[in-house]
Amino acid sequence: MSGFEKKNKRKVKQLIPSEEGQTITLDEKIDKIRSGLYYTEDLKVRELTFNEKSMFILFVDSVIDNKNLQTYVIQPVNEKREGKLENVISANAIILASGIEEALSAMVDGHCLILSEGSEDMHLVCLPKVDQDTKEPINEKVIRGSHQGFQESITKNIHYIRERISNPRVTVKYANIGETTNTKYALVYISELTNPELLATIENRISYINADSIQSPGFFEEFLEDDSFSPFPQFLNTERPDRVAANLMEGRVALVMEGSPTVLIFPVTFFSFLQTTEDYNNRSFISSFFRIVRLFSFVLALCLPAFYIAVISFNYEIIPVEIIFSIKSSLEYVPFPPLIEAAIMQLTLELLREASIRLPNPIAQTIGVVGGLVIGTAVVEANLVSNTMVIVVAITAISSFVIPSNELSTSLRILGFPLMLMAAIFGIYGIVIGLMLIFIHLTKLKSLGNYYLYPIAPLDVGRLKDTLIRLPIWMIKTRPKDVNARYKWRASSGSRGWKKDEKTD
């Protein structure tokens, strides 16, 4: 039996409060709690004996402080075993829930629920998990926004997600994978919002994974992606809980893995890699401006070296005469053709980048200065490359670093090499052919069966409100169509609800 098969296979139903005066058994009450939390697998049940009757403690493991639960609830009950519950439990905050819906909301907020045999009372004890070891994401820093990042504990990471979405519909499915390593992972999604077909597709693909070892989310990425030989990433890696929460609210699914500070989100589109959480913390016209800058940087990083090679080798007539003389004078003593010149500089830049990643931070900064100034100046003075080529490569590198996704940035630099070769052979026509092939590939590419270039192909004009630009949040009324979320409309984005210059009494 796979990790996704439930011991209780009953259909999840909408929670309906019992009629006033109607009594239900303890087992029925526990079943209502399970169904109200959509059978999430981080719901734990502890059975104790108190006053010679069964007592059950129900709690969501990812949001409860287990140490405090043991100290203030479980240990006192085991020691005294009888008396009035309020006098036995040493926790400060203990209240009575008025109904199951209130109990469910409290449980995902960090309360444990105590049910006793023969009693209709539902006691709630506030024992929230408080994480004081929060670290800022290394690869996704922002100026305005949350500075909380994932860690290498799966329980902590799910806790961060539940902090962002405090709702009983957040569902967690645990499973283990890897015949030797038996690595623990979890799928996190929002029940009644995520498309069941999408969830079934993910579970089906995971069920076919047959490997001795799954060490990181990157292993999952290669096993699950539609096209393993595409240079473009098909799933989004992130270290930010707020970004995961935002994607879950659109109907997507997150994969959290033990021992990894990154979370996989699927399915995604190409434009997901050009967006950041900071886009939604700034005003709309600022966010739109930076999105356009990122898209321009994408094109610049991909095409600038190839364009330089095409202009120098074939199409020099398209640039002003004054600039031609300047470029030709710098190329006079360079022994290599433009293609070899560009390849040398691009490879040198990759070497410096890899060296700066592997070395400790103080040394890496020194390597950056030495590589950028000393080596750059030396190769120009030695007439191995031209001044213009140094400028082109520097602008290309800066443009690639503007891309928020490290995977997409790396893909751009790799695609730059065949594009440079096409430019060296066919000139501007080679660049056009290369870009057409890339665009055709992006149009055909899918992420878990969903179109990668949505909403451009297929065209969805309404979704362009939050793609190339971002309109004010209150004008973005619907969720993306690519994931086919069960609820199309955003509950809080229909209208601002007030009119300009409106006066109140």
VOTOR-967397 format. One record per residue (C-alpha): residue number from 0; x, y, z; residue in one letter. Coordinates in pm, 1 decimal. Example, Ala and Ser with C-alpha at 12.3 -4.5 7.8 and 13.67 -1.06 7.14 Angstrom:
2
   seq         px         py         pz   type
     0     1230.0     -450.0      780.0      A
     1     1367.0     -106.0      714.0      S
//
This chain:
505
   seq         px         py         pz   type
     0        0.0        0.0        0.0      M
     1      139.8      341.4      -96.9      S
     2      191.6      623.2      148.8      G
     3     -104.3      808.1        2.8      F
     4     -363.7      540.7       66.8      E
     5     -574.4      617.9      367.0      K
     6     -667.2      370.3      631.8      K
     7    -1004.0      540.3      639.5      N
     8    -1124.3      565.0      278.7      K
     9    -1454.8      733.3      341.7      R
    10    -1532.6     1031.5      119.1      K
    11    -1445.8     1367.1      273.6      V
    12    -1768.5     1549.8      351.8      K
    13    -1857.7     1906.8      443.1      Q
    14    -1868.0     1951.1      819.2      L
    15    -2228.7     1982.5      941.9      I
    16    -2281.8     2076.0     1306.8      P
    17    -2502.8     1842.9     1501.5      S
    18    -2847.9     1962.6     1599.6      E
    19    -2893.2     2111.7     1942.1      E
    20    -2948.1     1845.3     2203.9      G
    21    -2827.9     1564.5     1978.5      Q
    22    -2565.0     1345.5     2141.3      T
    23    -2287.9     1183.3     1944.4      I
    24    -2040.1      922.5     2056.9      T
    25    -1676.4      993.8     2125.2      L
    26    -1569.9      799.4     1815.5      D
    27    -1811.1     1000.6     1600.1      E
    28    -1676.2     1321.6     1743.5      K
    29    -1317.5     1217.5     1667.1      I
    30    -1424.7     1119.5     1316.9      D
    31    -1579.6     1464.2     1267.9      K
    32    -1251.9     1621.5     1374.4      I
    33    -1060.0     1406.2     1126.3      R
    34    -1298.5     1483.7      840.9      S
    35    -1309.0     1853.0      935.8      G
    36     -929.1     1858.6      896.3      L
    37     -961.0     1659.9      571.1      Y
    38     -769.5     1364.2      713.0      Y
    39     -443.7     1556.2      720.5      T
    40     -164.2     1328.9      832.1      E
    41       -8.9     1573.1     1077.3      D
    42     -315.1     1529.5     1300.1      L
    43     -210.5     1316.8     1599.7      K
    44     -429.3     1140.7     1856.4      V
    45     -307.8     1037.9     2204.1      R
    46     -521.2      814.2     2423.1      E
    47     -490.5      841.0     2802.3      L
    48     -689.8      720.2     3101.6      T
    49     -837.1      981.8     3332.4      F
    50    -1101.0      930.8     3600.3      N
    51    -1102.2      563.4     3492.4      E
    52    -1232.1      663.2     3149.5      K
    53    -1073.0      706.4     2811.3      S
    54     -947.6     1052.0     2725.6      M
    55     -819.9     1156.1     2382.3      F
    56     -583.2     1442.0     2303.6      I
    57     -600.2     1557.6     1942.3      L
    58     -347.3     1804.5     1801.5      F
    59     -186.6     1913.9     1477.1      V
    60      173.1     1807.0     1523.0      D
    61      328.2     2079.7     1306.1      S
    62      181.7     2371.1     1507.1      V
    63      192.9     2229.3     1861.7      I
    64      490.5     2257.0     2097.0      D
    65      532.4     1888.6     2178.8      N
    66      757.4     1956.8     2475.5      K
    67      498.4     2181.3     2640.0      N
    68      225.7     1932.4     2554.1      L
    69      415.7     1662.1     2737.6      Q
    70      500.5     1887.2     3033.1      T
    71      170.2     2067.0     3090.2      Y
    72      -89.2     1814.0     2972.7      V
    73       21.9     1453.7     2927.2      I
    74      255.0     1425.3     3225.2      Q
    75       12.3     1577.8     3484.8      P
    76     -274.0     1357.9     3360.1      V
    77      -58.9     1042.9     3380.1      N
    78       56.8     1131.9     3731.2      E
    79     -277.7     1225.0     3893.4      K
    80     -519.5     1019.2     3679.4      R
    81     -827.4     1166.2     3846.4      E
    82     -985.3     1492.2     3951.6      G
    83    -1116.4     1794.2     3770.1      K
    84     -937.1     1841.2     3439.0      L
    85     -898.2     2218.8     3480.8      E
    86     -718.3     2162.6     3810.9      N
    87     -493.1     1886.4     3680.5      V
    88     -362.6     2050.7     3364.4      I
    89     -101.8     2311.8     3453.2      S
    90     -128.4     2514.5     3131.4      A
    91     -240.8     2875.3     3173.0      N
    92     -492.6     2894.0     2886.5      A
    93     -764.9     2626.5     2886.9      I
    94    -1107.6     2702.7     2742.2      I
    95    -1422.5     2520.4     2637.6      L
    96    -1501.5     2503.4     2266.7      A
    97    -1859.1     2590.8     2176.3      S
    98    -1861.1     2360.1     1874.7      G
    99    -1655.7     2149.1     1640.4      I
   100    -1593.9     2433.9     1395.2      E
   101    -1443.3     2646.4     1671.4      E
   102    -1232.1     2349.8     1780.2      A
   103    -1100.0     2300.5     1425.9      L
   104    -1002.3     2666.4     1390.6      S
   105     -830.3     2659.0     1728.7      A
   106     -637.5     2338.8     1650.6      M
   107     -468.7     2484.9     1342.3      V
   108     -381.6     2790.0     1554.7      D
   109     -181.2     2585.1     1806.1      G
   110     -439.7     2442.1     2046.9      H
   111     -475.0     2079.7     2146.9      C
   112     -825.1     1939.1     2186.3      L
   113     -915.6     1715.4     2481.4      I
   114    -1216.7     1484.4     2456.3      L
   115    -1329.0     1268.1     2746.2      S
   116    -1550.3      962.2     2746.8      E
   117    -1896.1     1035.3     2885.2      G
   118    -1853.5     1413.3     2858.3      S
   119    -1977.4     1655.3     2593.9      E
   120    -1713.9     1914.1     2687.0      D
   121    -1435.9     1991.1     2440.5      M
   122    -1140.2     2148.9     2618.3      H
   123     -884.4     2351.5     2424.8      L
   124     -534.9     2407.9     2561.1      V
   125     -320.3     2674.7     2395.4      C
   126       27.6     2531.2     2329.7      L
   127      150.5     2695.9     2006.8      P
   128      492.0     2621.6     1867.8      K
   129      721.4     2924.6     1882.5      V
   130     1024.2     2907.8     1654.5      D
   131     1301.2     3145.8     1756.0      Q
   132     1554.7     3001.3     1511.9      D
   133     1424.4     3173.4     1199.7      T
   134     1678.6     3230.3      922.9      K
   135     1655.5     3458.4      623.2      E
   136     1655.5     3286.1      281.1      P
   137     2001.2     3303.5      126.8      I
   138     1896.9     3296.0     -238.5      N
   139     1571.1     3493.9     -223.9      E
   140     1635.0     3805.8      -21.1      K
   141     1390.6     4095.6      -34.1      V
   142     1395.9     4454.8       87.8      I
   143     1029.3     4482.1      175.2      R
   144      868.3     4163.3      295.9      G
   145      913.0     3861.6      519.4      S
   146     1265.0     3754.7      616.7      H
   147     1159.1     3406.3      722.8      Q
   148     1305.7     3110.8      538.1      G
   149     1263.3     2735.5      539.4      F
   150     1495.5     2510.4      736.5      Q
   151     1597.6     2145.8      704.8      E
   152     1323.3     2007.4      931.4      S
   153     1005.2     1896.6      756.8      I
   154      795.6     1963.1     1069.7      T
   155      925.4     2319.9     1101.7      K
   156      867.3     2388.3      733.9      N
   157      506.5     2269.0      749.0      I
   158      466.1     2482.1     1062.6      H
   159      578.0     2788.7      865.9      Y
   160      320.6     2713.3      595.5      I
   161       40.9     2663.7      848.2      R
   162      137.7     2993.5     1011.6      E
   163       73.2     3164.6      679.1      R
   164     -252.8     2979.2      608.2      I
   165     -428.9     2912.2      936.3      S
   166     -712.6     2711.2      789.4      N
   167     -840.0     2355.5      854.7      P
   168     -842.9     2294.5      479.1      R
   169     -461.8     2288.3      462.4      V
   170     -389.1     1919.1      415.2      T
   171      -61.5     1733.8      462.8      V
   172       11.8     1388.8      321.3      K
   173      324.9     1218.9      452.4      Y
   174      507.9      937.6      275.5      A
   175      854.7      781.2      252.0      N
   176     1054.5      717.5      -62.7      I
   177     1385.2      550.7     -149.3      G
   178     1429.7      180.1      -87.9      E
   179     1750.8      233.8      109.4      T
   180     1727.3      587.7      247.9      T
   181     1349.2      577.5      321.9      N
   182     1339.5      957.4      303.7      T
   183     1035.1     1132.5      449.4      K
   184      848.3     1390.6      244.6      Y
   185      506.7     1555.3      243.9      A
   186      263.7     1692.9      -12.0      L
   187       88.7     2008.3      109.1      V
   188     -220.3     2152.1      -56.0      Y
   189     -554.7     2313.5       24.9      I
   190     -846.6     2072.0       12.2      S
   191    -1156.5     2195.1     -170.7      E
   192     -932.8     2432.5     -370.7      L
   193     -669.0     2214.2     -537.1      T
   194     -790.3     2025.0     -842.1      N
   195     -817.9     1651.1     -752.2      P
   196     -693.8     1556.1    -1100.7      E
   197     -373.6     1754.4    -1044.4      L
   198     -319.0     1584.8     -709.9      L
   199     -385.6     1242.6     -865.2      A
   200     -133.0     1314.0    -1142.2      T
   201      137.3     1404.6     -889.7      I
   202       69.4     1099.3     -672.5      E
   203       64.6      872.7     -977.7      N
   204      401.5      996.9    -1101.8      R
   205      554.9      964.4     -756.2      I
   206      426.2      607.0     -729.4      S
   207      640.1      511.8    -1032.0      Y
   208      963.0      632.8     -871.4      I
   209     1187.6      332.4     -804.6      N
   210     1519.6      443.9     -658.6      A
   211     1754.0      341.8     -379.2      D
   212     1807.0      697.4     -267.5      S
   213     1617.8     1026.4     -295.3      I
   214     1844.7     1287.5     -138.5      Q
   215     1687.2     1620.2     -228.5      S
   216     1393.3     1783.1     -410.2      P
   217     1614.9     1787.5     -720.1      G
   218     1572.3     1409.0     -742.5      F
   219     1194.0     1451.6     -742.4      F
   220     1227.0     1721.7    -1006.8      E
   221     1399.6     1488.9    -1253.4      E
   222     1161.4     1200.6    -1191.6      F
   223      842.9     1410.1    -1224.4      L
   224      913.5     1668.2    -1496.8      E
   225      753.9     1627.9    -1838.3      D
   226     1069.9     1694.2    -2041.6      D
   227     1395.4     1592.8    -1873.3      S
   228     1609.1     1732.5    -2155.2      F
   229     1461.3     2079.9    -2158.5      S
   230     1700.5     2354.9    -2046.9      P
   231     1414.4     2531.1    -1868.1      F
   232     1313.4     2441.7    -1510.4      P
   233      960.5     2301.5    -1493.6      Q
   234      909.1     2321.9    -1116.8      F
   235      973.3     2614.0     -886.3      L
   236     1223.5     2581.1     -601.7      N
   237     1181.3     2828.1     -318.4      T
   238     1310.4     2887.7       33.2      E
   239     1029.7     3128.1      125.4      R
   240      717.6     3020.3      321.4      P
   241      523.5     3325.9      200.8      D
   242      583.7     3227.1     -160.0      R
   243      465.4     2872.2      -94.0      V
   244      153.3     3003.6       80.3      A
   245       74.1     3233.0     -213.4      A
   246      102.9     2944.5     -460.0      N
   247     -110.0     2715.1     -243.8      L
   248     -381.0     2982.2     -247.2      M
   249     -380.4     2959.9     -626.4      E
   250     -448.6     2584.8     -614.2      G
   251      -95.2     2453.5     -657.3      R
   252       78.3     2175.6     -461.4      V
   253      399.0     2196.7     -256.3      A
   254      643.1     1915.7     -183.7      L
   255      835.1     1943.8      143.8      V
   256     1124.2     1709.2      211.0      M
   257     1310.9     1614.3      524.3      E
   258     1665.7     1751.2      529.5      G
   259     1609.5     2017.4      263.1      S
   260     1546.4     2391.7      308.9      P
   261     1388.3     2420.3      -36.3      T
   262     1030.7     2336.8     -129.2      V
   263      908.4     2230.0     -473.9      L
   264      597.3     2394.9     -617.0      I
   265      407.3     2249.2     -911.2      F
   266      279.3     2309.6    -1165.4      P
   267      424.6     2648.2    -1260.5      V
   268      460.0     2865.4    -1568.5      T
   269      755.6     3043.4    -1724.3      F
   270      650.2     3375.0    -1571.8      F
   271      661.6     3228.0    -1219.2      S
   272     1041.8     3240.3    -1242.2      F
   273     1039.5     3612.6    -1320.6      L
   274      826.0     3707.1    -1021.0      Q
   275      913.9     3761.5     -655.7      T
   276      711.9     3796.6     -336.4      T
   277      828.2     4157.7     -322.8      E
   278      609.0     4226.5     -626.3      D
   279      307.1     4206.3     -397.2      Y
   280      457.8     4417.6     -120.2      N
   281      518.0     4716.4     -348.5      N
   282      257.2     4924.0     -525.9      R
   283      139.6     4792.4     -859.7      S
   284      321.3     5033.5    -1092.6      F
   285      653.5     4971.4     -912.6      I
   286      605.9     4594.8     -935.0      S
   287      511.4     4621.7    -1302.7      S
   288      822.6     4827.2    -1377.0      F
   289     1054.1     4569.7    -1220.2      F
   290      879.3     4282.8    -1396.8      R
   291      942.0     4455.8    -1729.4      I
   292     1305.5     4511.2    -1626.2      V
   293     1342.3     4139.3    -1548.2      R
   294     1192.7     4040.0    -1882.9      L
   295     1425.6     4283.2    -2060.7      F
   296     1719.2     4136.8    -1864.6      S
   297     1613.0     3788.4    -1975.7      F
   298     1628.7     3889.1    -2341.8      V
   299     1955.0     4081.1    -2290.1      L
   300     2131.1     3791.9    -2113.5      A
   301     2020.5     3552.1    -2385.2      L
   302     2088.3     3759.5    -2695.6      C
   303     2354.3     4025.9    -2628.6      L
   304     2674.0     3819.2    -2691.5      P
   305     2515.0     3660.3    -3000.3      A
   306     2405.7     4002.8    -3125.5      F
   307     2759.1     4138.0    -3079.6      Y
   308     2904.9     3846.6    -3277.3      I
   309     2649.5     3890.3    -3557.3      A
   310     2715.7     4264.7    -3584.3      V
   311     3094.0     4229.5    -3589.2      I
   312     3098.0     3933.5    -3829.0      S
   313     2814.4     4011.3    -4071.3      F
   314     2582.4     4301.5    -4002.6      N
   315     2809.1     4589.2    -3902.3      Y
   316     2606.0     4824.9    -4123.3      E
   317     2324.7     4842.6    -3863.6      I
   318     2537.7     5036.3    -3611.0      I
   319     2659.3     5399.1    -3641.8      P
   320     2987.7     5459.2    -3825.4      V
   321     3155.0     5624.0    -3524.9      E
   322     3095.4     5313.3    -3313.0      I
   323     3221.5     5087.9    -3593.5      I
   324     3559.6     5265.1    -3597.3      F
   325     3586.6     5233.5    -3220.0      S
   326     3505.0     4861.3    -3223.4      I
   327     3731.6     4785.0    -3519.9      K
   328     4025.1     4963.3    -3355.7      S
   329     3983.2     4753.5    -3039.2      S
   330     3969.4     4434.1    -3250.6      L
   331     4277.8     4519.8    -3459.9      E
   332     4527.2     4318.8    -3254.0      Y
   333     4293.9     4045.6    -3123.3      V
   334     4397.6     3714.5    -3285.2      P
   335     4065.3     3532.7    -3232.8      F
   336     3738.7     3558.9    -3424.1      P
   337     3445.1     3709.6    -3227.4      P
   338     3295.8     3365.3    -3148.9      L
   339     3612.4     3237.1    -2982.3      I
   340     3659.0     3570.2    -2806.9      E
   341     3305.9     3557.6    -2661.7      A
   342     3337.0     3190.3    -2564.2      A
   343     3662.1     3256.8    -2375.0      I
   344     3511.2     3541.1    -2176.5      M
   345     3186.7     3354.6    -2102.1      Q
   346     3374.8     3045.1    -1982.7      L
   347     3607.1     3261.2    -1772.5      T
   348     3303.3     3423.5    -1611.9      L
   349     3156.4     3079.5    -1532.2      E
   350     3485.5     2971.7    -1375.9      L
   351     3490.5     3280.4    -1154.2      L
   352     3127.6     3226.0    -1058.2      R
   353     3184.7     2863.0     -959.9      E
   354     3497.8     2954.0     -766.9      A
   355     3315.8     3225.6     -570.4      S
   356     3038.4     2979.0     -476.9      I
   357     3274.0     2709.0     -347.1      R
   358     3503.8     2936.4     -147.8      L
   359     3430.5     3093.8      192.9      P
   360     3264.9     3436.5      172.5      N
   361     3571.0     3656.3      251.8      P
   362     3783.0     3475.4       -7.6      I
   363     3497.6     3469.1     -259.6      A
   364     3469.9     3847.5     -246.6      Q
   365     3844.4     3875.4     -313.4      T
   366     3816.0     3638.1     -607.7      I
   367     3535.8     3853.2     -750.5      G
   368     3748.8     4167.0     -732.8      V
   369     4057.2     3992.6     -872.6      V
   370     3858.4     3830.1    -1152.3      G
   371     3665.1     4140.0    -1246.1      G
   372     3949.0     4391.3    -1238.6      L
   373     4287.8     4223.2    -1262.3      V
   374     4206.4     3942.4    -1505.7      I
   375     3975.7     4164.8    -1714.1      G
   376     4242.0     4433.9    -1747.9      T
   377     4515.8     4179.5    -1814.9      A
   378     4339.9     3999.0    -2100.6      V
   379     4260.4     4331.6    -2270.3      V
   380     4619.0     4456.2    -2239.9      E
   381     4743.3     4119.5    -2371.6      A
   382     4517.9     4168.9    -2677.2      N
   383     4340.4     3838.4    -2615.5      L
   384     3996.7     4004.9    -2609.6      V
   385     3868.2     4349.7    -2696.3      S
   386     3740.4     4618.6    -2461.9      N
   387     3399.6     4595.0    -2623.5      T
   388     3376.2     4222.4    -2552.5      M
   389     3453.2     4280.1    -2183.8      V
   390     3168.1     4532.1    -2168.2      I
   391     2928.8     4293.9    -2348.0      V
   392     3009.8     4002.8    -2117.0      V
   393     2981.7     4221.8    -1806.1      A
   394     2636.7     4349.1    -1909.6      I
   395     2531.9     3991.9    -1992.2      T
   396     2641.9     3868.2    -1649.5      A
   397     2463.7     4149.2    -1465.4      I
   398     2146.3     4084.7    -1668.1      S
   399     2150.9     3713.1    -1582.4      S
   400     2186.3     3793.0    -1211.4      F
   401     1870.2     4007.3    -1227.1      V
   402     1660.8     3691.7    -1287.1      I
   403     1511.8     3586.8     -947.6      P
   404     1544.3     3214.3    -1021.7      S
   405     1896.8     3075.2    -1013.0      N
   406     1791.1     2779.3    -1229.0      E
   407     1648.4     2999.4    -1503.6      L
   408     1954.7     3226.1    -1486.3      S
   409     2184.0     2926.6    -1539.3      T
   410     1968.7     2803.7    -1827.8      S
   411     2004.8     3143.6    -1996.2      L
   412     2383.1     3132.4    -1980.4      R
   413     2387.0     2780.0    -2125.2      I
   414     2150.8     2872.6    -2409.5      L
   415     2375.4     3168.2    -2490.9      G
   416     2645.6     2937.2    -2633.2      F
   417     2441.7     2772.6    -2915.2      P
   418     2289.6     3112.4    -2992.7      L
   419     2640.8     3257.6    -3030.9      M
   420     2729.9     2972.2    -3266.0      L
   421     2420.1     3041.4    -3478.1      M
   422     2512.5     3410.1    -3490.0      A
   423     2869.5     3328.8    -3599.2      A
   424     2739.0     3114.1    -3886.9      I
   425     2429.6     3300.9    -4007.4      F
   426     2448.9     3644.7    -3846.7      G
   427     2124.3     3813.5    -3742.0      I
   428     1928.2     3543.1    -3925.7      Y
   429     2090.5     3283.9    -3699.7      G
   430     1971.6     3470.2    -3388.8      I
   431     1618.4     3488.6    -3529.0      V
   432     1619.0     3115.5    -3607.4      I
   433     1755.6     3032.9    -3261.8      G
   434     1494.3     3247.4    -3086.1      L
   435     1218.6     3090.6    -3294.6      M
   436     1332.3     2741.7    -3192.0      L
   437     1341.4     2845.5    -2824.2      I
   438      993.8     2999.2    -2846.9      F
   439      854.0     2688.8    -3018.7      I
   440     1005.2     2472.8    -2745.5      H
   441      853.5     2694.8    -2473.0      L
   442      514.6     2677.6    -2645.3      T
   443      521.5     2296.7    -2652.3      K
   444      668.9     2254.8    -2303.0      L
   445      437.7     2155.8    -2017.0      K
   446      461.6     2140.4    -1639.8      S
   447      263.6     1840.3    -1515.2      L
   448       51.9     1862.2    -1828.9      G
   449      -11.4     2238.2    -1792.5      N
   450      112.5     2477.5    -2059.8      Y
   451      444.2     2632.7    -1960.5      Y
   452      397.4     2958.5    -2150.5      L
   453       46.7     3028.6    -2017.2      Y
   454     -112.8     3288.1    -2042.0      P
   455       72.4     3380.0    -2363.2      I
   456       20.9     3039.7    -2524.1      A
   457     -264.5     2964.8    -2498.9      P
   458     -362.0     3330.7    -2477.9      L
   459     -562.9     3435.5    -2172.3      D
   460     -604.2     3812.1    -2176.6      V
   461     -761.5     3822.2    -1831.6      G
   462     -462.4     3654.5    -1667.1      R
   463     -221.4     3910.3    -1817.3      L
   464     -323.4     4133.0    -1525.6      K
   465      -70.2     3946.4    -1311.2      D
   466      196.4     3829.9    -1556.0      T
   467      402.8     4077.6    -1756.1      L
   468      265.9     4356.2    -1537.4      I
   469       72.2     4358.1    -1211.5      R
   470     -247.8     4552.5    -1174.1      L
   471     -371.4     4647.6     -825.8      P
   472     -454.1     4337.3     -623.1      I
   473     -821.7     4427.9     -592.7      W
   474     -852.3     4411.7     -972.7      M
   475     -716.4     4054.9     -992.4      I
   476    -1046.1     3875.7     -939.2      K
   477     -975.1     3520.4    -1054.8      T
   478     -722.6     3246.9     -991.8      R
   479     -501.6     3116.5    -1275.8      P
   480     -678.7     2883.8    -1516.9      K
   481     -372.9     2666.5    -1578.4      D
   482     -416.9     2474.0    -1249.5      V
   483     -797.3     2448.6    -1278.9      N
   484     -858.1     2533.7     -914.3      A
   485    -1200.2     2424.8     -787.2      R
   486    -1288.1     2783.9     -696.0      Y
   487    -1220.7     3033.8     -974.8      K
   488    -1294.7     3356.2     -787.5      W
   489    -1079.5     3510.1     -518.5      R
   490    -1307.6     3585.7     -224.3      A
   491    -1134.1     3910.6     -124.5      S
   492    -1048.1     4058.8     -463.0      S
   493    -1383.3     4140.6     -620.5      G
   494    -1379.0     4510.8     -536.7      S
   495    -1242.4     4760.0     -288.4      R
   496    -1597.5     4820.0     -170.5      G
   497    -1579.1     5198.7     -159.7      W
   498    -1583.3     5483.1     -410.3      K
   499    -1348.9     5774.9     -453.7      K
   500    -1460.9     6095.8     -279.7      D
   501    -1734.2     5902.1     -103.4      E
   502    -1849.4     6074.8      215.5      K
   503    -1973.7     5899.2      525.4      T
   504    -2223.3     6027.5      775.9      D
//
